[in-house]
Amino acid sequence: MASWSEFAADEPRLARAIHALMHQYGPGLGYLATVRADGGPRVHPVSPVITDDGLFCFVVDSPKRRDLERDGRYALHSFPPEDSDDEAYVAGRAEPVSDPRLIEAIATDLRAEPRGDWRLFELTVEVAMIARRAAGPEVRIWLDPTSGRPRRSATRRPGRSPVRRSCRRHRSA
């Protein structure tokens, strides 16, 4: 899976748009979905950190952290804006960060409590998506080209996909 910086180099406009929605209230805010031991979803609010080095999240000792340690799959969704239904979504795998210099640098920048029982995870990117509705519906999706899936980066606007056009023709017939 791609790091945030690899994704941002491949799709800079999409990365900037996702960053803007994640940081629309100042610090990063989002909902982190993890996979419970029984396979069900677990969702928690978090403060993701986007730097030039990657997408990170400090996670305190909690069921969410145990989920990430056991099964690193995650999905991160932006908080909803007050004035629109725009949304950002990133999914991939969370990897514990072991580099003490990177941990210290991010903790210092965020003024994270050094005695706190938290662990830093890097969130790699397999899928990134943004949906905007304010200026006419638009969805942009990026899939990691190294994930084994066919490479696609697409913008979709309702009424412009062949499927929607064929459905309209069929309904009017």
MARTI-629466 format. One record per atom (N, C-alpha, C): residue number from 1; x, y, z; atom name. Coordinates in steps of 0.1 Angstrom, whole numbers, always signed. Layout:
BEGIN
REC  seq      u      v      w  atom
REC  NUM      X      Y      Z    CA
...
This chain:
BEGIN
REC  seq      u      v      w  atom
REC    1     +8    -12     +0     N
REC    1     +0     +0     +0    CA
REC    1     +9    +12     +0     C
REC    2     +3    +23     -5     N
REC    2    +11    +36     -6    CA
REC    2    +11    +43     +7     C
REC    3    +22    +51     +9     N
REC    3    +22    +60    +20    CA
REC    3    +14    +72    +16     C
REC    4    +10    +81    +25     N
REC    4     +3    +93    +22    CA
REC    4    +11   +101    +12     C
REC    5    +24   +102    +14     N
REC    5    +33   +111     +5    CA
REC    5    +33   +105     -9     C
REC    6    +33    +92    -11     N
REC    6    +32    +85    -24    CA
REC    6    +19    +88    -30     C
REC    7     +8    +87    -23     N
REC    7     -5    +90    -28    CA
REC    7     -6   +105    -32     C
REC    8     -1   +114    -24     N
REC    8     -1   +128    -26    CA
REC    8     +7   +132    -39     C
REC    9    +18   +125    -41     N
REC    9    +26   +127    -53    CA
REC    9    +19   +123    -65     C
REC   10    +11   +112    -64     N
REC   10     +4   +107    -76    CA
REC   10     -9   +115    -79     C
REC   11    -16   +119    -68     N
REC   11    -29   +127    -70    CA
REC   11    -29   +139    -61     C
REC   12    -21   +149    -64     N
REC   12    -20   +161    -55    CA
REC   12    -33   +168    -52     C
REC   13    -41   +170    -62     N
REC   13    -54   +177    -60    CA
REC   13    -63   +170    -51     C
REC   14    -64   +157    -52     N
REC   14    -72   +149    -44    CA
REC   14    -67   +149    -29     C
REC   15    -54   +147    -28     N
REC   15    -47   +148    -15    CA
REC   15    -50   +161     -8     C
REC   16    -49   +172    -15     N
REC   16    -51   +185     -9    CA
REC   16    -66   +186     -4     C
REC   17    -75   +181    -13     N
REC   17    -89   +182     -9    CA
REC   17    -92   +174     +3     C
REC   18    -87   +162     +4     N
REC   18    -89   +153    +16    CA
REC   18    -83   +160    +28     C
REC   19    -70   +165    +27     N
REC   19    -64   +172    +38    CA
REC   19    -72   +184    +43     C
REC   20    -78   +191    +33     N
REC   20    -86   +203    +37    CA
REC   20    -99   +199    +45     C
REC   21   -105   +188    +41     N
REC   21   -117   +183    +48    CA
REC   21   -113   +177    +62     C
REC   22   -102   +170    +63     N
REC   22    -98   +164    +76    CA
REC   22    -94   +175    +85     C
REC   23    -89   +187    +80     N
REC   23    -84   +198    +89    CA
REC   23    -93   +210    +88     C
REC   24   -105   +209    +84     N
REC   24   -114   +220    +83    CA
REC   24   -117   +228    +96     C
REC   25   -115   +221   +107     N
REC   25   -118   +227   +120    CA
REC   25   -105   +231   +127     C
REC   26    -93   +230   +120     N
REC   26    -80   +233   +126    CA
REC   26    -73   +220   +127     C
REC   27    -73   +213   +139     N
REC   27    -66   +200   +140    CA
REC   27    -73   +190   +132     C
REC   28    -66   +179   +128     N
REC   28    -73   +168   +120    CA
REC   28    -84   +162   +129     C
REC   29    -95   +160   +122     N
REC   29   -106   +153   +129    CA
REC   29   -113   +144   +119     C
REC   30   -115   +132   +124     N
REC   30   -122   +122   +116    CA
REC   30   -127   +110   +124     C
REC   31   -134   +101   +117     N
REC   31   -139    +89   +124    CA
REC   31   -131    +78   +119     C
REC   32   -125    +70   +128     N
REC   32   -117    +59   +124    CA
REC   32   -125    +46   +126     C
REC   33   -126    +38   +116     N
REC   33   -133    +25   +117    CA
REC   33   -122    +14   +117     C
REC   34   -123     +5   +126     N
REC   34   -114     -6   +128    CA
REC   34   -123    -19   +127     C
REC   35   -116    -30   +127     N
REC   35   -123    -43   +127    CA
REC   35   -121    -50   +140     C
REC   36   -132    -53   +147     N
REC   36   -132    -59   +160    CA
REC   36   -128    -74   +158     C
REC   37   -125    -81   +169     N
REC   37   -121    -95   +169    CA
REC   37   -131   -104   +163     C
REC   38   -144   -100   +165     N
REC   38   -155   -108   +159    CA
REC   38   -158   -105   +145     C
REC   39   -150    -96   +139     N
REC   39   -152    -92   +125    CA
REC   39   -161    -80   +123     C
REC   40   -168    -75   +133     N
REC   40   -177    -64   +132    CA
REC   40   -169    -51   +132     C
REC   41   -176    -40   +128     N
REC   41   -169    -27   +127    CA
REC   41   -169    -20   +141     C
REC   42   -159    -12   +143     N
REC   42   -159     -3   +155    CA
REC   42   -155    +11   +149     C
REC   43   -162    +21   +154     N
REC   43   -159    +35   +149    CA
REC   43   -157    +44   +161     C
REC   44   -146    +52   +160     N
REC   44   -142    +62   +170    CA
REC   44   -138    +75   +164     C
REC   45   -140    +86   +171     N
REC   45   -134    +99   +166    CA
REC   45   -119    +99   +169     C
REC   46   -112   +104   +160     N
REC   46    -97   +105   +162    CA
REC   46    -92   +119   +156     C
REC   47    -79   +121   +159     N
REC   47    -73   +133   +153    CA
REC   47    -61   +129   +144     C
REC   48    -64   +126   +131     N
REC   48    -53   +122   +122    CA
REC   48    -44   +134   +120     C
REC   49    -31   +130   +117     N
REC   49    -20   +140   +115    CA
REC   49    -15   +137   +101     C
REC   50    -16   +147    +92     N
REC   50    -11   +146    +79    CA
REC   50     +2   +155    +78     C
REC   51    +13   +149    +75     N
REC   51    +26   +156    +74    CA
REC   51    +32   +153    +60     C
REC   52    +43   +159    +57     N
REC   52    +50   +155    +44    CA
REC   52    +54   +141    +44     C
REC   53    +56   +135    +56     N
REC   53    +61   +121    +57    CA
REC   53    +50   +111    +56     C
REC   54    +38   +115    +60     N
REC   54    +27   +105    +59    CA
REC   54    +14   +109    +66     C
REC   55     +5    +99    +68     N
REC   55     -7   +101    +75    CA
REC   55     -6    +93    +87     C
REC   56     -8    +99    +99     N
REC   56     -5    +92   +112    CA
REC   56    -17    +95   +121     C
REC   57    -17    +86   +132     N
REC   57    -27    +87   +142    CA
REC   57    -22    +82   +155     C
REC   58    -22    +90   +166     N
REC   58    -19    +85   +179    CA
REC   58    -31    +78   +184     C
REC   59    -29    +66   +190     N
REC   59    -40    +59   +195    CA
REC   59    -37    +54   +209     C
REC   60    -45    +58   +219     N
REC   60    -43    +54   +233    CA
REC   60    -47    +40   +235     C
REC   61    -43    +34   +246     N
REC   61    -46    +20   +249    CA
REC   61    -62    +19   +250     C
REC   62    -67    +12   +241     N
REC   62    -82    +11   +239    CA
REC   62    -85     -1   +230     C
REC   63    -98     -4   +230     N
REC   63   -102    -15   +220    CA
REC   63    -98    -11   +206     C
REC   64    -99     +2   +202     N
REC   64    -95     +6   +188    CA
REC   64    -80     +2   +186     C
REC   65    -72     +5   +196     N
REC   65    -57     +2   +194    CA
REC   65    -55    -13   +193     C
REC   66    -62    -21   +201     N
REC   66    -61    -35   +200    CA
REC   66    -66    -40   +187     C
REC   67    -76    -34   +181     N
REC   67    -81    -38   +168    CA
REC   67    -70    -36   +158     C
REC   68    -63    -24   +158     N
REC   68    -53    -21   +149    CA
REC   68    -40    -30   +150     C
REC   69    -37    -33   +163     N
REC   69    -26    -42   +165    CA
REC   69    -28    -56   +160     C
REC   70    -41    -61   +161     N
REC   70    -45    -74   +157    CA
REC   70    -47    -75   +142     C
REC   71    -54    -65   +136     N
REC   71    -58    -65   +122    CA
REC   71    -58    -51   +118     C
REC   72    -47    -47   +111     N
REC   72    -44    -33   +107    CA
REC   72    -54    -26    +98     C
REC   73    -64    -33    +93     N
REC   73    -73    -26    +84    CA
REC   73    -80    -15    +90     C
REC   74    -82     -4    +83     N
REC   74    -89     +8    +89    CA
REC   74    -96    +15    +77     C
REC   75   -105    +23    +81     N
REC   75   -111    +33    +72    CA
REC   75   -112    +46    +80     C
REC   76   -109    +57    +74     N
REC   76   -110    +70    +80    CA
REC   76   -119    +79    +72     C
REC   77   -128    +85    +79     N
REC   77   -138    +94    +73    CA
REC   77   -138   +108    +80     C
REC   78   -139   +118    +72     N
REC   78   -138   +132    +77    CA
REC   78   -151   +135    +85     C
REC   79   -150   +145    +94     N
REC   79   -161   +150   +101    CA
REC   79   -170   +157    +91     C
REC   80   -183   +158    +92     N
REC   80   -191   +165    +82    CA
REC   80   -189   +180    +84     C
REC   81   -188   +187    +73     N
REC   81   -188   +202    +73    CA
REC   81   -201   +208    +78     C
REC   82   -201   +219    +83     N
REC   82   -214   +225    +88    CA
REC   82   -222   +230    +76     C
REC   83   -216   +234    +65     N
REC   83   -223   +241    +54    CA
REC   83   -225   +232    +42     C
REC   84   -221   +219    +42     N
REC   84   -223   +211    +30    CA
REC   84   -223   +196    +34     C
REC   85   -225   +187    +25     N
REC   85   -224   +173    +27    CA
REC   85   -212   +167    +21     C
REC   86   -201   +175    +19     N
REC   86   -189   +170    +14    CA
REC   86   -183   +160    +23     C
REC   87   -175   +151    +18     N
REC   87   -169   +141    +26    CA
REC   87   -156   +136    +20     C
REC   88   -147   +131    +29     N
REC   88   -135   +125    +25    CA
REC   88   -133   +112    +32     C
REC   89   -127   +102    +25     N
REC   89   -125    +89    +30    CA
REC   89   -112    +83    +25     C
REC   90   -105    +77    +34     N
REC   90    -92    +70    +32    CA
REC   90    -93    +56    +38     C
REC   91    -88    +46    +32     N
REC   91    -88    +33    +38    CA
REC   91    -75    +26    +34     C
REC   92    -70    +17    +42     N
REC   92    -58     +9    +40    CA
REC   92    -54     +1    +52     C
REC   93    -41     +2    +56     N
REC   93    -36     -6    +67    CA
REC   93    -29     +4    +77     C
REC   94    -31     +2    +90     N
REC   94    -24     +9   +100    CA
REC   94    -11     +1   +104     C
REC   95     +0     +8   +104     N
REC   95    +13     +1   +108    CA
REC   95    +19     +9   +120     C
REC   96    +22     +1   +131     N
REC   96    +28     +8   +142    CA
REC   96    +42    +15   +138     C
REC   97    +44    +27   +143     N
REC   97    +57    +34   +140    CA
REC   97    +67    +31   +151     C
REC   98    +79    +27   +147     N
REC   98    +89    +23   +157    CA
REC   98   +101    +33   +157     C
REC   99   +101    +42   +147     N
REC   99   +112    +51   +146    CA
REC   99   +111    +62   +157     C
REC  100   +119    +62   +168     N
REC  100   +118    +71   +179    CA
REC  100   +119    +86   +175     C
REC  101   +127    +89   +164     N
REC  101   +128   +103   +160    CA
REC  101   +115   +108   +154     C
REC  102   +109    +99   +145     N
REC  102    +96   +103   +139    CA
REC  102    +86   +105   +150     C
REC  103    +85    +95   +159     N
REC  103    +75    +96   +170    CA
REC  103    +77   +109   +178     C
REC  104    +89   +112   +181     N
REC  104    +92   +124   +189    CA
REC  104    +89   +137   +181     C
REC  105    +92   +137   +168     N
REC  105    +89   +149   +160    CA
REC  105    +74   +151   +159     C
REC  106    +67   +141   +157     N
REC  106    +52   +143   +156    CA
REC  106    +46   +146   +169     C
REC  107    +51   +140   +180     N
REC  107    +45   +142   +193    CA
REC  107    +49   +157   +197     C
REC  108    +61   +161   +194     N
REC  108    +65   +175   +198    CA
REC  108    +56   +185   +190     C
REC  109    +54   +183   +177     N
REC  109    +46   +192   +169    CA
REC  109    +32   +193   +175     C
REC  110    +26   +182   +179     N
REC  110    +13   +182   +184    CA
REC  110    +11   +184   +199     C
REC  111    +23   +186   +206     N
REC  111    +23   +188   +220    CA
REC  111    +16   +176   +227     C
REC  112    +19   +164   +222     N
REC  112    +13   +151   +228    CA
REC  112    +20   +149   +241     C
REC  113    +12   +145   +251     N
REC  113    +17   +142   +265    CA
REC  113    +27   +130   +264     C
REC  114    +39   +133   +268     N
REC  114    +49   +122   +267    CA
REC  114    +47   +110   +276     C
REC  115    +40   +112   +287     N
REC  115    +38   +101   +296    CA
REC  115    +25    +93   +292     C
REC  116    +18    +98   +282     N
REC  116     +5    +91   +279    CA
REC  116     +8    +77   +273     C
REC  117     -2    +69   +275     N
REC  117     -1    +55   +270    CA
REC  117     -7    +55   +255     C
REC  118     +0    +61   +246     N
REC  118     -4    +61   +232    CA
REC  118     +6    +55   +224     C
REC  119     +2    +50   +212     N
REC  119    +11    +45   +202    CA
REC  119     +8    +52   +189     C
REC  120    +19    +55   +181     N
REC  120    +17    +61   +168    CA
REC  120    +16    +51   +157     C
REC  121     +6    +53   +149     N
REC  121     +4    +44   +137    CA
REC  121     +5    +52   +125     C
REC  122    +11    +47   +114     N
REC  122    +11    +53   +101    CA
REC  122     -1    +46    +94     C
REC  123     -9    +54    +87     N
REC  123    -20    +49    +80    CA
REC  123    -17    +49    +65     C
REC  124    -14    +37    +59     N
REC  124    -11    +36    +45    CA
REC  124    -24    +38    +37     C
REC  125    -23    +41    +25     N
REC  125    -35    +44    +16    CA
REC  125    -36    +34     +5     C
REC  126    -48    +27     +5     N
REC  126    -51    +18     -6    CA
REC  126    -62    +24    -14     C
REC  127    -71    +32     -7     N
REC  127    -83    +38    -14    CA
REC  127    -84    +52     -8     C
REC  128    -86    +62    -17     N
REC  128    -89    +76    -12    CA
REC  128   -100    +81    -20     C
REC  129   -109    +88    -14     N
REC  129   -121    +93    -21    CA
REC  129   -126   +106    -15     C
REC  130   -131   +114    -24     N
REC  130   -138   +127    -19    CA
REC  130   -151   +128    -27     C
REC  131   -161   +132    -20     N
REC  131   -174   +135    -26    CA
REC  131   -178   +149    -22     C
REC  132   -181   +156    -33     N
REC  132   -185   +170    -31    CA
REC  132   -199   +172    -37     C
REC  133   -207   +179    -30     N
REC  133   -221   +181    -35    CA
REC  133   -225   +196    -36     C
REC  134   -217   +205    -31     N
REC  134   -221   +219    -31    CA
REC  134   -222   +225    -45     C
REC  135   -212   +223    -53     N
REC  135   -212   +229    -67    CA
REC  135   -216   +219    -77     C
REC  136   -225   +210    -74     N
REC  136   -229   +199    -83    CA
REC  136   -222   +186    -79     C
REC  137   -229   +175    -78     N
REC  137   -222   +163    -73    CA
REC  137   -210   +159    -81     C
REC  138   -200   +155    -73     N
REC  138   -187   +150    -79    CA
REC  138   -181   +140    -69     C
REC  139   -176   +129    -74     N
REC  139   -169   +119    -66    CA
REC  139   -156   +117    -73     C
REC  140   -145   +117    -65     N
REC  140   -131   +114    -71    CA
REC  140   -126   +102    -62     C
REC  141   -121    +92    -69     N
REC  141   -116    +80    -62    CA
REC  141   -102    +77    -68     C
REC  142    -93    +73    -58     N
REC  142    -80    +69    -62    CA
REC  142    -78    +55    -56     C
REC  143    -73    +45    -64     N
REC  143    -69    +32    -59    CA
REC  143    -54    +30    -60     C
REC  144    -48    +25    -50     N
REC  144    -33    +23    -50    CA
REC  144    -30    +14    -62     C
REC  145    -21    +18    -71     N
REC  145    -18    +10    -83    CA
REC  145     -9     -2    -79     C
REC  146     -4     -2    -67     N
REC  146     +4    -14    -63    CA
REC  146     -4    -24    -55     C
REC  147    -17    -22    -53     N
REC  147    -25    -31    -45    CA
REC  147    -30    -43    -53     C
REC  148    -26    -44    -65     N
REC  148    -30    -56    -73    CA
REC  148    -44    -54    -80     C
REC  149    -50    -43    -77     N
REC  149    -63    -39    -84    CA
REC  149    -59    -31    -97     C
REC  150    -68    -31   -107     N
REC  150    -65    -23   -119    CA
REC  150    -65     -8   -114     C
REC  151    -55     -1   -120     N
REC  151    -53    +13   -116    CA
REC  151    -65    +22   -121     C
REC  152    -71    +29   -112     N
REC  152    -82    +38   -115    CA
REC  152    -81    +51   -107     C
REC  153    -82    +62   -113     N
REC  153    -84    +74   -107    CA
REC  153    -95    +81   -115     C
REC  154   -106    +83   -109     N
REC  154   -118    +87   -117    CA
REC  154   -125    +99   -110     C
REC  155   -131   +107   -118     N
REC  155   -141   +117   -114    CA
REC  155   -154   +113   -119     C
REC  156   -164   +112   -111     N
REC  156   -177   +108   -116    CA
REC  156   -187   +119   -112     C
REC  157   -195   +123   -122     N
REC  157   -206   +132   -120    CA
REC  157   -219   +125   -124     C
REC  158   -229   +126   -115     N
REC  158   -242   +119   -118    CA
REC  158   -247   +124   -132     C
REC  159   -252   +115   -140     N
REC  159   -257   +118   -153    CA
REC  159   -247   +117   -164     C
REC  160   -235   +115   -160     N
REC  160   -224   +114   -171    CA
REC  160   -218   +100   -172     C
REC  161   -222    +91   -164     N
REC  161   -217    +77   -165    CA
REC  161   -226    +70   -175     C
REC  162   -220    +61   -183     N
REC  162   -227    +53   -193    CA
REC  162   -239    +45   -186     C
REC  163   -237    +41   -174     N
REC  163   -248    +33   -167    CA
REC  163   -260    +42   -164     C
REC  164   -257    +54   -159     N
REC  164   -268    +63   -156    CA
REC  164   -275    +67   -169     C
REC  165   -268    +70   -180     N
REC  165   -274    +74   -192    CA
REC  165   -283    +62   -198     C
REC  166   -278    +50   -197     N
REC  166   -286    +39   -202    CA
REC  166   -298    +37   -193     C
REC  167   -297    +39   -180     N
REC  167   -309    +38   -172    CA
REC  167   -319    +48   -175     C
REC  168   -315    +61   -178     N
REC  168   -324    +71   -182    CA
REC  168   -331    +68   -195     C
REC  169   -323    +63   -205     N
REC  169   -329    +59   -218    CA
REC  169   -339    +48   -216     C
REC  170   -336    +39   -207     N
REC  170   -345    +28   -205    CA
REC  170   -358    +32   -199     C
REC  171   -357    +41   -189     N
REC  171   -369    +46   -182    CA
REC  171   -378    +54   -191     C
REC  172   -372    +62   -200     N
REC  172   -380    +70   -209    CA
REC  172   -386    +62   -221     C
REC  173   -382    +50   -223     N
REC  173   -387    +42   -234    CA
REC  173   -401    +37   -232     C
